[in-house]
């Protein structure tokens, strides 16, 4: 059949591929991780296989869709513009660089921040085969955006990424200082963002600070609530942590977190 379209859902190379009729109705999807094609319209089966063939690899199973879980139903009901899963690392910074009017110095800082977010984002995305689910650029009205939200066996982490610039970083209770630059209020912001995320997801969210290429990290002894992730060992630190969430819990939380309405319909807790 002519006119079938293959459309991605999620980040390129990681999410599902949907096969749609010209009117937009889905007739099948290809789950890359499971290597399985779920056919919704068996009368289009041959055309579906033909249009998906360039994307397939290895031994692919074909059949009707599995019985959807509650998380599946929530995800499938999402309007495309409400789904955060396709966001790339540093999505907002890319827009600022392409369309913003910042000066030369500000654009240099934006590029450094973008490179750090992209590097950490790629490292976090690589955790998905280990049962982790990752979102990037999660909006927090009134607070900006969470650079990366990690949901996995070790729990939920609200991550702020900062370029270390091969300099010493000092993490205090309220401020972060990298080299000789002006102190930044990242620790204070992280606590507020994690509290907001905990309220939105009704689950414990740990604030985490990811420092990319810092030559050394010194943390004040009173900073016990913020997880420090030092690239390039950040992901191994997470995978080596004790398990607190089971796979069904991870999928349910991910389905909730990827919906923009989860974040925009959440009021700030007292003091946040």
N, C-alpha and C positions, 0 to 999 in steps of 0.2 A: 504494500500500500504506500502511495506517495504522500508526502506531507508530514510524516512522523518527525517529531523534533526531540532531540536529546538535550536535556537541561540539567545542570548541576545543582545540587543542594548541599551547602556546606562549603568548606574551603577546597580549592582545586586539588584533585588527587586524593581527597580524604572522604568527602561526603558521598551520598548516593547520587546516582544518575537516574533521572526520571525520563520516561518516554511518554510524550504527550501527543494527542491528536491536534490537528490544526486549530480546533476551538479551545485548546488548553486543557482538555480532559486527560488525566493521567491514565495510561493503559498498562504500564509496567514500571518497575524500578530495578536498578542493579545495585546491590549492596556490595561495595568494593571489599569491605573487611570480611564479610562472610562468603564472598565470591558466589553470590546467589542472585538469580533473576526471579523476581516475583511478578507473575503475569496476571493482570486483572481482567484482560479481555482475550480469551483464548482464540477467538476468531482472527485476531491480529498477530497470533503467535509468530508465524514465519517472518512477517515484516518487522516485528519487534527484535527478533534475533539478528536479522540482517542489519538493522540500523545500529545495534549495540556492538556488532562484531569487532569494529576497530578498537573498542575500549576493553575487550575481554582478555584475560590471561589465565593460563592454567586450566584446571578442571572446574567448570562452572556447573552448579546445580540449578535446575529450572523447575518451577512449580507455582502453585497458587501462593498468595501471601500468607505468612504465618499469622496466627491469631494475634491481633495487636494487644499490647499491654496498655495500661493506663497512660504511661509515658508516651507510647507511640501515638495514641489518640490525641493527646495534647499537642504533640509536635505536628501531626498531620493537619490539625485544625488551624495552625498558625498562618496568618497572611504573610506573604513574602517580605513585606516591609516591617514586620514585627519580629523577624527571626534574626538573632544576633550571631548564629553559628557561622554564616559566611564571612564575618568580619576578619580582615587580615591583621596581623600584628602591626601596630602603628597606623591603623586606618585613618584616624583623625589627623595625625601629623602629615600623612601623605597629602591629604586635602589642603592643609595649611601651606605646605610647600608648593603645591601646584597652583593654588588660587589665592594665597595670602599676599599681603603687601609688606611683610616684615623686612627690616633692613638686613644688611649683609651679616652683621654679628649675630642677630637673632636667628637668621636662617642657618648659620653655622651650628648654633646650639640645637636647633630643630633637627638638623641632619644627624647630629651626635645622638640625640634622644631616639630618633627613628632607627638608626643602626642598632642601638642597644635593644630596643623593643623587638626588632625583627630577629635579632640573634637569639634572644631569650624565648621569643614566640616560637621559633623553629625548634628549639630544644624542648620546650614544653609540648609542642605538637607531637614530637617523637615519642612521648609517653603514652599515646593513645593505645598502642597494642598491649600495653600493660594494664589496661582497664581505666585509664584516666580520660576525662572529658575536659576540653579546654575552650574557653571563650576569650576573645580579645576585644578591647575597647567597649567595655560595658558601661552604659550611661548611668550616672548617679546625679539626678537633678539637684543643683545647688552645690555639688562637690566636684563636678567634672566627670572624669571617667576612670574606671579601674583598668589598668593596662592589661592585666591578664587575670582571669578567674579560673582557678584549677579545682576540679572536683574529681576525687579519686580515692583509692583505698586508704590513704593516710588522712583524708578529710577534705575540707574546703579551704582554699587559700586565696586571699585577696592580695594580688602582687603589684607592687609599684617597682618599675625598672628604672635604674639610674646608671648612666655611663660613669665608670670609675676612672677613665682617662689615664690608666696606669699610675695612679697616685694613691696616697693613703686616704682611706675613708674612716671617719669617726662618727659612730652612731650614738647619739645621746637620747635622753628621754623625749625631747621635743624637737631636736634639730639634727640634721645630717650635714657634715662638712666633708667635701671632697677636695683634697689638696689645699690650695690657697683661695678657693672660691668662697663667696658669701655662703653662710649656712643656709640650708633649706629646711622648711618645716615638714619634711616627708614623714617622720615618725608620728607626728601629731595627726597629719592628714590620714595616714594609714589606719590609725585606730578608729577615726570617725567613719571612714569608708567601710571597714570591716564590721563595725556596729550596724551601719545601715544595711549591709549585705545580710547580716545575721537576721535582721528584722524582716527583710524581703523574703528570705528563703526559710525562715523559721528553723534555722539550724546554726550550729556554731561555725563561725568563719574566723580563721586565723589570719591576722595581718602579716604580710611577708614583704621584705625588702630585697630585691635582686640587684646586686652590684656587678656590673659587667666590666671585667678587666681592671679592677682595682688592684694595686700592688700589695695592699695590706688593708685589713679591716679591723678596727678597734671598736668594741662595743662596751658601753657603760655597763657596769655590773647590775644596775637597776633595770636595764632593758631586758625583761624576761618574757614579755608577751608577744614580741615581734620576732618572727622567724627570719633569720638572715640567710639569704641564698647567694653564694659566691660563684659566679661563672668562672670556670667551666664545670664545677662539681655540683651545681645546683640540683640537677635532676637525680643524680645518684643519692643525694641527701634525702630527697623525697621518696624515692622507691625503697630506700632502706628504713623508712619510718614504720612504726607499728600500724597495723590495719585497724581502722575505725569504721569504715563504710563498706557495705556489701554491694555487689554489682547491681541488684535491683534498686537500692537506695541511690546509687550514683546516677543511674539512668533517670530516675524520677526527679532528682534535684537538677540534673542537666536540662531536662525538658522544661522545668520551671524557670531556670536561669536564662535560657536562650530566648525567652519571650520578653520583649521590651516592656510589655504591660506590667510584668512583675516589678520592674524598677520604677516606673512612672506612677504607679498606684500605691507607692509605699511612702508613708509619712516619716519624718525624722523622729527617732526616739529622743526623749528628753536629754538635753545637753549635747546632742550631735548636730 
